[in-house]
Amino acid sequence: MAENEWSFVDFASGETPLPSPNLAWNTYGKGLDAIGIDGAPEAVEVPSPAADQLLVRVDAVGLCFSDVKLINQGGDHPKLYGRDLKTEPTRLGHEVSVTVVEVGADLSEVYHEGQRLAIQPDIYVDGRATAYGYTIPGGLIQYHLIGPEVLDADDGAYVIPLSDDIGYAAAALSEPWACVEASYTQRRRLVPAEGGVLWLHGSSAGRGYHSTRGIGTPTTIVLSDVAPEDRALIDANLPDGADVIVRNGIGAADVAALAEEITQGAGFDDIILLSPTDPGLVEEAAKTIAFRGTMTIASTVPLSDKPLIDVGRLHYHYTAFMGTDSLDVSEAWGEDRNRADMVAGGVAVFIGAGGPMGQMHMQRAIEKVDGPSTIIGIDLDDDRLAAAGEMLADLAEEKGRTFILHNPGDDADSVRALVLEHSDGVGADDVVVSVPVGPVMASSADLLGPDGMLVLFAGVPNGTLAPLDMSSVYLSARQYTGTSGSSIDDQVAVLDKAKAGTLSPGRALAAVGGIEAGKEGVRALLEGDYAGKVVIFPQLQGLELTGLDELAATHPEIGDALDNGVWTAEAERLLFEAYHA
C-alpha cells in the first residue's frame, strides 16, 4: 500500500465504539509521582459535549521538555497562577492531534464528526496567557472536551484543520516544530514604542548624536546627563505633547530608583544610552527594560567588561538590544539591522544539538532552501550526537550541506577553534542554544562573528543573569534574540511545509507508546532516554514505550516501513493495526 492510501480518519468514532473506561493521566502536584493514580492512568467517563463544545479523540501526544517545568513546579508554574493541583488537577500534553467525535449544537456549521485538528496551545483570553496542557488540561487522555477556552479565545479558535494525508504523530509534532519556526520569526520590537516611556541617557562627552528617522511618539521622555551637543536627538524630534523630565547625575546606583519613580516598576519601554563607559550602568539599565522593551546603545568605544544581562527575559520577555557606531542613532533600528532568520550560505552553530529540539533546529537549517551551508552541532553526549548523525547526516549530504558534530569534552576552546576553522577565521553567522544554562547561553555569543545572531531557544527563569558582550551589539551589529512558544501562524507554516515536502516533522520521532505508557514517557523525558521526541498514541493499548530501533526489531514489518529509521505514515498505519483496541 502506498504511503498516502491510508486515511488517518480510519479509526473515527463511527467505526470504533467509545471506550469504557476512558483512560487519563491527570497531574495532581509536583513530581513524577503526582501523575496518575498509584502509577496508573485513571478511568474517567467519556463526557457528552455541551452546545459550545466538541468531544475529541486524542490521536497523538508529543512529550516536551516544557512539560518537565510543570512537573518540577506544579501549581507554581507561571501558566498555572498558583493553582492547587490537588483539588483542581491539570493534565500534560500540549503537542496533540485530535479527531472530532461529537459536535455541540452551536458548532455544527463549523466542525463535523471525523474532522482532524491540531491544537495551538499558546492561548490568550482577554489578553491573559493560558495554555492547553497547562491551564487547560491537555492531551494525555483518550477522549475529552474542548470548548470556548480553546475555540473562542482572543484569536478565535486555536485549532488548525488537518488534511487526511498527514500522520497522527507528524501532526502532533507540528506544535514543537512551530516553536522552532517561531525562533526565526521576528518577535522583538525594533523601533521606539508608540505612547511609551523613553529614557535617554548621555555622557559628558557630547558627539552630535541625532536621528534621521525620529524617535517615535513616546508620551514621556526622561533625559539624564545629555550633553548640549546631543540635544538635537530630542529637540529635533520632540513629539507633540510629550512630557519631558530631566534627571541629571544618574549613575549605575541610581537607575533602579529612577525607573521606580518614573514607571512605578513597570520599566522603560525604550532606553537609549549614548557613549556609555560604565558596564555597571548598562547592566542596571538593562534590568529596567519593560516587557518587549528595547535598549539602544550608540558608541564607538567598547565597554571595559561584559555586563550581566537577564537571559531569561531575552527568552520570555522579548527584550531587544540594538546598537550602532554611527552618530545617527536610528541606524540601530529596524529589521535591516536586526534580522530574525539564519544567514543564507552561512555558518550556523547549534549548542545542545543532540537533544530533540537541537536536532529539530539542525534539521530545519538543513532543509531550509536558503539555509546555512555549514551546520555545526555541539553536545557533551556522544550517544546523542551519534543519534543526531544517524538522523541527519544523509539528509545533509542530500542537501549539499557541510554537517559537523563535535563533543568538546573538557576542552571548551575546541568549539571556537572549530568554528573559526569553518568560517575563515570570522566566527559564526548564527548560534542557536538549546541548553537552559545561563553561562552556556552567554558564552555561546562569543562564537559569533560580525552581524552574528544568537538565538536563545532554551528558557531559564527570569532573573538569570549572565555576562554578555554588549560592546559587539553596537560595534559589530551582533543580535541577541529569544522566543517562547509559538502562534497559530507558525504552526500553519509548519503544516504547509510538511504538505509541500520541504519539512519532515516525523523525522524527529524517536520513541512511541500507548496510553498506559504515558507516565513512562514522561519519565524517559526527564531522564533523557531518547535523543528524539517521544510520542504517545492514546488510542493504542498494550504498547510499552519503545524506541524506533526496538520497534523495528520486534515488528519487522514496521521496521521495513521506516525510511532508514525515520518514522513514516505507513509505519504508523501498521502500528495502529497491531495495537488499536
C-alpha positions as CSV (number, residue, x, y, z in Angstrom):
1,M,0.0,0.0,0.0
2,A,1.4,3.5,-0.9
3,E,2.0,5.8,2.0
4,N,-0.9,8.1,1.3
5,E,-3.5,5.4,0.5
6,W,-4.4,5.0,4.2
7,S,-6.7,7.7,5.6
8,F,-5.9,8.9,9.1
9,V,-9.6,9.0,9.9
10,D,-10.0,5.2,9.6
11,F,-10.3,5.0,13.4
12,A,-13.1,7.6,13.7
13,S,-15.7,7.0,16.3
14,G,-18.3,5.9,13.8
15,E,-16.3,2.7,13.2
16,T,-14.9,2.2,16.7
17,P,-17.1,2.3,19.8
18,L,-16.1,4.8,22.5
19,P,-14.0,3.2,25.2
20,S,-15.1,2.2,28.6
21,P,-13.2,3.2,30.6
22,N,-11.7,6.4,29.2
23,L,-8.1,6.4,30.4
24,A,-6.4,9.7,31.6
25,W,-3.1,10.7,33.1
26,N,-4.1,13.7,35.3
27,T,-1.5,15.7,37.2
28,Y,-2.1,16.4,40.9
29,G,1.0,18.3,42.0
30,K,4.8,18.4,41.7
31,G,6.9,15.4,40.7
32,L,6.5,12.3,38.6
33,D,4.5,10.5,41.3
34,A,1.8,13.2,41.0
35,I,0.9,11.9,37.6
36,G,-1.9,9.4,37.6
37,I,-3.2,7.3,40.5
38,D,-0.9,4.8,42.1
39,G,1.3,4.8,39.0
40,A,-1.6,4.1,36.6
41,P,-3.9,6.1,34.4
42,E,-7.3,6.7,36.0
43,A,-10.6,5.7,34.4
44,V,-13.0,8.6,33.7
45,E,-16.3,8.8,31.9
46,V,-16.5,9.9,28.3
47,P,-18.4,13.2,28.6
48,S,-21.1,14.5,26.3
49,P,-20.4,17.9,24.7
50,A,-22.4,21.0,25.6
51,A,-23.7,23.2,22.8
52,D,-20.4,25.1,22.6
53,Q,-18.1,22.1,23.0
54,L,-16.5,19.3,20.9
55,L,-15.8,15.8,22.1
56,V,-12.5,14.9,20.6
57,R,-10.5,11.7,20.4
58,V,-6.8,12.3,21.1
59,D,-4.8,10.6,18.4
60,A,-1.2,11.5,19.3
61,V,0.6,13.4,22.0
62,G,4.2,14.6,21.8
63,L,6.0,15.0,25.1
64,C,8.1,18.1,25.5
65,F,10.9,19.3,27.8
66,S,8.5,22.2,28.7
67,D,6.4,19.5,30.5
68,V,9.4,19.0,32.8
69,K,9.0,22.5,34.1
70,L,5.4,21.8,35.1
71,I,6.4,18.5,36.7
72,N,9.0,20.3,38.7
73,Q,7.0,23.4,39.6
74,G,3.4,22.0,39.9
75,G,1.0,24.8,40.6
76,D,3.8,27.3,40.9
77,H,4.3,27.1,37.1
78,P,3.8,30.6,35.7
79,K,0.9,29.4,33.5
80,L,-0.9,27.8,36.4
81,Y,-1.0,31.0,38.5
82,G,-0.7,29.3,41.9
83,R,-3.4,26.7,41.2
84,D,-3.9,23.9,43.8
85,L,-3.5,20.8,41.7
86,K,-4.7,18.5,44.4
87,T,-8.1,20.0,44.2
88,E,-8.0,21.2,40.6
89,P,-5.7,18.9,38.6
90,T,-4.4,19.6,35.2
91,R,-3.1,17.2,32.5
92,L,0.1,17.2,30.5
93,G,0.2,17.0,26.7
94,H,0.2,20.2,24.7
95,E,1.5,18.7,21.4
96,V,-1.5,17.0,20.1
97,S,-3.5,15.9,17.1
98,V,-7.2,15.1,17.6
99,T,-10.3,13.9,15.7
100,V,-13.7,15.3,16.3
101,V,-16.1,12.7,17.6
102,E,-19.2,14.7,18.5
103,V,-20.1,18.3,17.8
104,G,-22.1,20.6,20.1
105,A,-25.2,22.1,18.6
106,D,-23.8,25.6,18.3
107,L,-20.7,24.4,16.5
108,S,-22.4,22.2,13.8
109,E,-21.8,24.7,11.0
110,V,-18.1,25.0,11.8
111,Y,-17.0,21.5,12.7
112,H,-18.0,18.0,11.8
113,E,-17.5,14.4,13.0
114,G,-14.3,12.8,11.7
115,Q,-12.6,16.2,11.3
116,R,-9.0,16.2,12.3
117,L,-7.4,19.1,14.1
118,A,-4.1,20.2,15.6
119,I,-4.3,22.4,18.7
120,Q,-2.2,25.5,19.1
121,P,-1.6,25.5,22.9
122,D,-0.4,29.1,23.4
123,I,-3.9,30.6,24.1
124,Y,-4.8,34.1,25.2
125,V,-8.1,35.0,26.9
126,D,-8.7,38.7,27.5
127,G,-5.0,39.3,27.0
128,R,-4.1,36.8,29.7
129,A,-1.8,33.9,28.7
130,T,-3.4,30.5,29.2
131,A,-2.2,27.2,27.6
132,Y,-3.6,23.9,26.6
133,G,-1.7,21.3,28.6
134,Y,-1.1,23.7,31.4
135,T,-4.0,26.0,32.5
136,I,-6.3,23.9,30.3
137,P,-5.9,20.1,30.9
138,G,-4.1,18.6,27.9
139,G,-4.0,15.5,25.7
140,L,-2.7,12.6,27.9
141,I,-6.2,11.2,27.8
142,Q,-8.2,9.1,25.2
143,Y,-11.3,11.4,24.9
144,H,-12.1,14.8,26.3
145,L,-14.0,18.0,25.7
146,I,-12.7,21.3,24.3
147,G,-14.9,24.4,24.4
148,P,-14.7,28.2,24.4
149,E,-11.4,28.1,26.3
150,V,-9.9,26.8,23.1
151,L,-12.4,27.5,20.4
152,D,-13.4,31.1,21.3
153,A,-10.4,32.9,22.8
154,D,-8.7,36.2,21.8
155,D,-7.6,35.0,18.3
156,G,-10.8,32.9,17.7
157,A,-10.3,29.2,17.6
158,Y,-6.9,27.9,18.5
159,V,-7.2,24.8,16.3
160,I,-6.0,24.1,12.8
161,P,-7.8,21.7,10.4
162,L,-5.6,18.9,9.1
163,S,-5.5,17.2,5.8
164,D,-6.1,13.4,6.0
165,D,-2.7,12.6,4.4
166,I,-0.6,13.8,7.4
167,G,0.0,11.2,10.1
168,Y,-1.1,11.5,13.7
169,A,2.5,11.9,15.1
170,A,3.6,14.3,12.4
171,A,0.5,16.5,13.1
172,A,1.2,16.5,16.8
173,L,4.8,17.3,16.2
174,S,3.8,20.4,14.2
175,E,3.5,22.2,17.6
176,P,7.1,21.8,18.7
177,W,8.1,22.4,15.1
178,A,6.1,25.6,15.3
179,C,8.2,26.7,18.3
180,V,11.3,26.1,16.2
181,E,9.8,28.1,13.4
182,A,8.9,30.9,15.8
183,S,12.6,31.2,16.8
184,Y,13.2,32.6,13.4
185,T,10.2,34.9,13.1
186,Q,10.6,38.5,14.3
187,R,9.2,38.8,17.8
188,R,11.2,41.7,19.1
189,R,10.1,45.3,18.8
190,L,12.7,47.1,16.8
191,V,11.7,50.8,17.0
192,P,10.7,53.0,19.9
193,A,7.2,52.4,21.2
194,E,4.2,54.5,20.4
195,G,2.9,56.2,23.5
196,G,5.7,54.7,25.7
197,V,8.2,56.0,28.2
198,L,11.6,56.6,26.7
199,W,14.8,57.2,28.7
200,L,17.7,58.9,27.0
201,H,21.0,58.9,29.0
202,G,24.0,60.7,27.7
203,S,27.6,61.4,28.7
204,S,29.7,64.4,29.4
205,A,31.5,64.0,26.0
206,G,28.8,65.0,23.5
207,R,29.4,63.9,20.0
208,G,26.4,65.3,18.0
209,Y,24.1,62.3,18.1
210,H,20.9,62.7,16.1
211,S,18.2,60.5,14.4
212,T,17.1,60.8,10.8
213,R,14.0,58.7,11.5
214,G,12.9,60.4,14.6
215,I,12.4,58.8,18.0
216,G,8.8,57.6,17.6
217,T,6.0,59.1,19.7
218,P,6.7,58.5,23.4
219,T,4.4,60.2,25.8
220,T,7.1,60.6,28.4
221,I,10.8,61.3,27.8
222,V,13.3,61.2,30.6
223,L,16.6,63.0,29.9
224,S,19.7,62.4,32.1
225,D,23.1,63.8,31.6
226,V,22.6,64.6,27.9
227,A,25.3,66.9,26.6
228,P,24.3,70.0,24.7
229,E,25.9,68.6,21.5
230,D,23.5,65.7,21.7
231,R,20.3,67.6,22.4
232,A,19.4,67.6,18.7
233,L,18.4,63.9,19.2
234,I,15.4,65.1,21.2
235,D,14.9,68.8,20.3
236,A,14.6,68.0,16.6
237,N,12.2,65.0,17.2
238,L,10.2,66.0,20.2
239,P,6.6,64.6,19.8
240,D,3.7,67.0,20.3
241,G,2.5,66.9,23.9
242,A,5.4,64.7,25.2
243,D,6.2,65.2,28.9
244,V,9.9,65.8,29.3
245,I,11.5,65.0,32.6
246,V,15.1,65.9,33.4
247,R,17.1,64.0,36.0
248,N,20.9,64.6,35.9
249,G,23.7,62.9,37.8
250,I,22.5,59.4,37.1
251,G,24.9,56.6,37.7
252,A,24.5,52.8,38.0
253,A,23.4,53.0,41.6
254,D,20.6,55.5,40.7
255,V,19.0,53.6,37.9
256,A,16.6,51.4,39.9
257,A,15.2,54.4,41.8
258,L,14.8,56.4,38.6
259,A,12.8,53.5,37.0
260,E,10.6,53.2,40.1
261,E,10.0,56.9,40.2
262,I,9.1,57.3,36.5
263,T,7.4,53.9,35.7
264,Q,6.4,52.6,39.2
265,G,8.4,49.4,38.5
266,A,7.0,48.7,35.0
267,G,10.2,49.6,33.3
268,F,11.1,51.8,30.5
269,D,9.6,51.0,27.1
270,D,12.8,52.2,25.4
271,I,16.2,53.2,26.6
272,I,18.9,54.9,24.6
273,L,22.4,55.1,26.0
274,L,24.9,57.4,24.3
275,S,28.6,56.6,24.6
276,P,28.3,54.7,27.9
277,T,31.6,53.9,29.6
278,D,30.4,52.1,32.8
279,P,29.4,48.5,32.2
280,G,27.6,48.6,35.5
281,L,25.3,51.3,34.2
282,V,24.5,49.2,31.2
283,E,23.8,46.3,33.5
284,E,21.5,48.2,35.7
285,A,19.7,49.9,32.9
286,A,19.0,46.5,31.2
287,K,17.2,45.4,34.4
288,T,14.7,48.3,33.9
289,I,13.6,47.4,30.3
290,A,9.9,46.8,30.2
291,F,8.2,43.7,28.7
292,R,9.0,43.7,24.9
293,G,11.1,46.8,25.6
294,T,14.3,47.9,23.8
295,M,17.7,49.2,24.7
296,T,19.7,51.0,22.1
297,I,23.4,51.7,22.6
298,A,25.3,54.2,20.4
299,S,29.0,54.3,20.8
300,T,32.4,53.7,19.2
301,V,34.2,52.6,22.4
302,P,34.0,49.1,23.8
303,L,32.9,48.6,27.4
304,S,35.6,47.6,29.8
305,D,33.7,44.4,30.8
306,K,30.7,42.3,30.0
307,P,27.6,43.5,31.8
308,L,25.3,40.8,33.4
309,I,22.2,40.6,31.3
310,D,19.0,38.8,32.2
311,V,19.0,35.9,29.6
312,G,15.6,34.7,31.0
313,R,13.9,37.9,29.9
314,L,15.6,37.7,26.5
315,H,13.7,34.4,26.0
316,Y,10.4,35.1,27.7
317,H,10.0,38.9,27.6
318,Y,11.5,39.5,24.1
319,T,13.7,42.3,25.4
320,A,15.7,43.7,22.5
321,F,19.2,45.1,22.5
322,M,20.2,47.2,19.5
323,G,23.2,49.3,18.7
324,T,25.2,51.4,16.2
325,D,28.6,53.0,16.0
326,S,27.0,55.8,13.9
327,L,26.1,59.2,15.2
328,D,22.6,58.6,13.7
329,V,21.0,56.6,16.5
330,S,18.2,55.4,14.2
331,E,20.8,53.3,12.3
332,A,20.3,50.8,15.1
333,W,16.6,50.2,14.5
334,G,14.6,48.1,12.2
335,E,14.8,44.7,10.6
336,D,17.6,45.7,8.2
337,R,19.9,45.9,11.2
338,N,18.2,43.2,13.3
339,R,17.3,40.1,11.3
340,A,15.4,37.1,12.6
341,D,16.4,34.2,10.3
342,M,19.7,32.5,9.6
343,V,22.1,33.8,7.0
344,A,21.8,32.1,3.6
345,G,25.0,30.2,2.9
346,G,26.4,31.0,6.4
347,V,27.9,29.1,9.3
348,A,25.3,28.0,11.9
349,V,26.3,26.5,15.3
350,F,23.8,24.6,17.5
351,I,24.6,24.2,21.2
352,G,22.8,21.2,22.7
353,A,22.5,19.7,19.2
354,G,22.0,16.2,20.4
355,G,18.7,16.7,22.2
356,P,15.3,16.5,20.5
357,M,14.9,20.3,19.9
358,G,18.6,20.7,18.9
359,Q,18.1,18.1,16.3
360,M,15.0,19.8,15.0
361,H,16.8,23.1,14.7
362,M,19.5,21.5,12.7
363,Q,17.0,19.7,10.5
364,R,15.3,23.0,9.8
365,A,18.7,24.5,8.8
366,I,19.5,21.6,6.6
367,E,16.1,21.5,4.8
368,K,15.8,25.3,4.5
369,V,16.2,26.1,0.8
370,D,18.3,29.2,1.6
371,G,19.7,27.9,4.8
372,P,23.3,27.9,6.1
373,S,25.9,26.0,4.1
374,T,27.7,24.7,7.2
375,I,25.9,23.3,10.2
376,I,28.0,22.6,13.4
377,G,26.3,20.6,16.2
378,I,27.8,20.8,19.7
379,D,26.8,18.4,22.5
380,L,28.5,16.8,25.5
381,D,26.7,13.4,25.0
382,D,28.3,11.1,22.4
383,D,25.3,8.9,22.2
384,R,23.0,11.8,21.4
385,L,25.5,13.1,18.8
386,A,25.6,9.7,17.2
387,A,21.8,9.6,17.1
388,A,21.7,13.1,15.5
389,G,24.3,11.9,13.0
390,E,22.2,8.8,12.1
391,M,19.1,11.0,11.7
392,L,20.5,13.9,9.8
393,A,23.9,13.1,8.1
394,D,22.3,11.6,5.0
395,L,19.8,14.5,4.7
396,A,22.7,17.0,5.0
397,E,24.6,15.2,2.2
398,E,21.5,15.1,0.1
399,K,21.0,18.9,0.5
400,G,24.7,19.6,-0.1
401,R,25.4,21.0,3.4
402,T,28.6,20.6,5.4
403,F,27.5,18.8,8.6
404,I,29.8,18.5,11.6
405,L,29.1,17.1,15.1
406,H,31.5,17.7,17.9
407,N,31.8,16.8,21.6
408,P,34.3,19.3,23.2
409,G,34.5,17.3,26.5
410,D,36.6,19.4,28.8
411,D,38.1,21.5,26.0
412,A,35.6,24.3,25.6
413,D,38.2,26.2,23.4
414,S,37.9,23.5,20.8
415,V,34.4,24.7,19.9
416,R,35.7,28.2,19.0
417,A,38.6,26.7,17.1
418,L,36.3,24.5,15.1
419,V,34.0,27.5,14.3
420,L,36.9,29.7,13.2
421,E,38.3,26.9,11.1
422,H,35.0,26.6,9.1
423,S,34.3,30.4,8.9
424,D,37.7,31.6,7.6
425,G,38.5,32.9,11.0
426,V,35.5,35.2,11.1
427,G,33.1,33.4,13.5
428,A,29.6,32.0,13.2
429,D,26.8,33.8,11.5
430,D,24.2,32.2,13.8
431,V,24.4,30.4,17.1
432,V,21.3,28.6,18.4
433,V,21.3,27.5,22.1
434,S,19.0,24.7,23.3
435,V,20.7,24.3,26.7
436,P,18.9,26.1,29.6
437,V,22.1,27.2,31.4
438,G,22.8,30.9,31.8
439,P,26.6,30.8,31.5
440,V,26.4,28.5,28.4
441,M,23.9,30.9,26.8
442,A,26.2,33.8,27.4
443,S,29.5,32.1,26.4
444,S,27.9,30.9,23.2
445,A,27.7,34.5,22.0
446,D,31.5,34.6,21.8
447,L,31.3,32.2,18.9
448,L,29.7,34.9,16.7
449,G,31.3,37.0,14.0
450,P,30.2,40.4,12.8
451,D,26.4,40.7,12.2
452,G,26.0,37.4,14.1
453,M,22.8,36.4,15.7
454,L,22.4,34.5,19.0
455,V,19.1,32.6,19.4
456,L,18.2,31.6,22.9
457,F,15.7,28.8,22.3
458,A,16.0,27.2,25.8
459,G,14.3,29.1,28.6
460,V,15.8,29.8,32.0
461,P,13.9,31.7,34.8
462,N,13.6,35.4,34.6
463,G,16.4,36.9,36.7
464,T,19.1,34.6,35.4
465,L,22.0,36.9,34.8
466,A,24.9,36.1,32.6
467,P,27.8,38.1,31.1
468,L,27.0,39.2,27.6
469,D,29.3,41.1,25.2
470,M,27.2,44.2,24.8
471,S,30.0,46.1,23.0
472,S,29.6,43.9,20.0
473,V,25.9,44.9,19.7
474,Y,26.9,48.4,18.6
475,L,30.4,47.8,17.3
476,S,29.6,44.8,15.0
477,A,25.8,44.6,14.8
478,R,25.6,41.5,17.0
479,Q,22.0,40.4,17.8
480,Y,20.6,38.6,20.8
481,T,17.1,37.1,20.5
482,G,14.9,34.5,22.0
483,T,11.3,33.2,21.8
484,S,8.9,31.3,23.9
485,G,6.1,29.2,22.4
486,S,4.5,29.8,19.0
487,S,1.5,31.2,17.2
488,I,-1.2,29.7,15.0
489,D,0.6,31.2,12.0
490,D,3.8,29.4,13.0
491,Q,2.0,26.1,13.2
492,V,0.2,26.6,9.9
493,A,3.5,27.4,8.3
494,V,5.0,24.1,9.5
495,L,2.0,22.1,8.3
496,D,2.2,23.9,4.9
497,K,5.9,23.0,4.7
498,A,5.1,19.4,5.6
499,K,2.4,19.2,2.9
500,A,4.8,20.8,0.4
501,G,7.5,18.3,1.3
502,T,10.1,20.9,2.4
503,L,9.9,19.8,6.1
504,S,9.6,16.3,7.6
505,P,8.1,16.7,11.1
506,G,8.1,12.9,11.8
507,R,11.9,12.7,11.4
508,A,12.2,14.0,15.0
509,L,10.3,11.0,16.4
510,A,12.5,8.5,18.5
511,A,10.0,6.5,20.6
512,V,6.4,5.6,20.8
513,G,4.0,4.2,23.4
514,G,0.3,3.6,24.0
515,I,-1.9,5.2,26.6
516,E,-0.6,3.0,29.5
517,A,2.9,4.3,28.7
518,G,2.1,7.9,29.3
519,K,3.9,8.2,32.7
520,E,6.8,6.1,31.4
521,G,7.1,8.5,28.5
522,V,7.4,11.4,30.9
523,R,10.0,9.6,33.0
524,A,12.0,8.9,29.8
525,L,11.8,12.6,29.0
526,L,13.0,13.6,32.5
527,E,16.0,11.2,32.2
528,G,16.8,11.9,28.6
529,D,16.5,8.3,27.5
530,Y,15.9,9.3,23.8
531,A,17.7,11.8,21.7
532,G,14.5,12.5,19.7
533,K,10.8,13.1,20.5
534,V,8.6,10.7,22.4
535,V,5.0,10.4,21.1
536,I,2.2,8.7,23.0
537,F,-0.8,7.3,21.0
538,P,-3.7,7.3,23.5
539,Q,-5.8,5.1,21.2
540,L,-3.3,2.3,21.4
541,Q,-3.3,-0.2,24.3
542,G,-0.6,-2.7,25.3
543,L,2.2,-0.8,23.6
544,E,5.0,-0.2,26.0
545,L,7.3,2.8,25.5
546,T,9.5,1.6,22.6
547,G,12.3,3.2,20.7
548,L,12.0,3.0,16.9
549,D,15.1,0.7,16.7
550,E,13.5,-1.6,19.2
551,L,10.2,-1.4,17.4
552,A,11.9,-2.4,14.1
553,A,13.4,-5.4,15.8
554,T,10.2,-6.7,17.4
555,H,7.9,-5.8,14.4
556,P,9.9,-6.4,11.2
557,E,7.0,-5.3,9.1
558,I,7.0,-1.9,10.8
559,G,10.8,-1.7,10.6
560,D,10.5,-2.3,6.8
561,A,8.1,0.6,6.6
562,L,10.5,3.0,8.3
563,D,12.6,5.2,5.9
564,N,16.1,4.5,7.0
565,G,14.9,4.5,10.6
566,V,12.7,7.6,10.2
567,W,9.0,7.4,11.0
568,T,6.5,7.2,8.2
569,A,2.8,7.2,7.7
570,E,2.9,3.6,6.6
571,A,4.8,2.6,9.8
572,E,2.1,4.4,11.8
573,R,-0.7,2.6,9.9
574,L,0.9,-0.8,10.7
575,L,1.4,0.2,14.4
576,F,-2.3,1.0,14.7
577,E,-3.3,-2.2,13.1
578,A,-1.2,-4.1,15.7
579,Y,-2.2,-2.2,18.8
580,H,-5.5,-0.4,18.3
581,A,-8.0,-1.8,20.8
